[in-house]
Amino acid sequence: MSPAPLIGALVPLTRPGWVEAGRHLLAGLELAVREVNDAGGIAGRPLELVVRDTAADPGRAAAAVDELEGLGVAALAGEYHSVVARAAAARADALGLPFLCSSAVLDALTEQPTDWVARLCPAQSHGWRIYADFLLGAGHRRIAVAAQASVYWASGIRILRDRLAAGGGTVVELDMGLLDPAGVC
């Protein structure tokens, strides 16, 4: 009998990753594998999950994709952090390895059509537009956003700023790399 089909799991299990989100993500992946295996597996063979900790590090995630591909995984699933998922997706796409991203929302994750990368969550722009419309609808016109310097926050703030400007609103960005919590207040 041939070996069990392998699925690579990319999850943040150590800091600076969001460990709690990683644990929940891993629990969901383990549940899915258990359900498939309880139903007879794939072609009568049980799935096996091969887990790699990304620690919210794009380079570590890309290296994990290479390692998992070398181990012969049939596909990849997971990752929580958008910037990390983007690095994993780029590497998986280059290798022709299917990657189903479960949580990341960054538009850039699937902006370029690919046969190898898909996501479950709606794109970041969708959620930020809804958020901006909610703020405008609640009468808020002056919004302050405390953010870290990253492609995720830059993209979200751009969407928020554009949407609010169209409704007569403004956005002030507070750089959390320069301010401590007291400085924000």
C-alpha positions, 0 to 999 in steps of 0.5 A: 500500500502506498504511504498516507497522503501528506498535507502541509500545515503552516501555522504560527505557533511561536512568537512573534506570531499570534500563537492563540490564532495558530493554535485555533487554526491548527485545531481546525486543520486537525479536525478536518483531517480527523473527519476525512480519516474517519470517513475512510481517508483518500482512496482508502488511505488516511491523511497525515498532517505535517505541521510547520511553525511559521512564527509570523516570519515570511522567510521561515514560511517560504523555507517551510514550503520548500521543506514540505514540498521536499517531503512530498506533501500533496498540498498546503493549508493554513497560515494566519498572518497575511504577509506570511501567507503572501510569502508562502503563496508566492513560493507554493505558486512557483513550485506548483504546489496547491495552497489553501490559505485559511485566514489571511486577507491581504488582497495581494495574496490572490491578486494575480490569478494562479491555479495553485493558490486560493483563500477562504476569507474575503479579501482585505479590501472587502472588509475595510470597505465595509468598516469604512461604510459603517463608520460613515453611517455612524456619523464618524468623519475624523478617524485615527488609526494606530498601525504598525508599518506593514503591507497589511496596515498600509493597504487597509489604511489606504482603502479606509482613507479612500472610502472615507474621503469619498464620504467627506471623512479623513484618516490620521495615521499614528505610527505605532513604531514611533509611539508607545500606548501613552503617546497614542492616547 
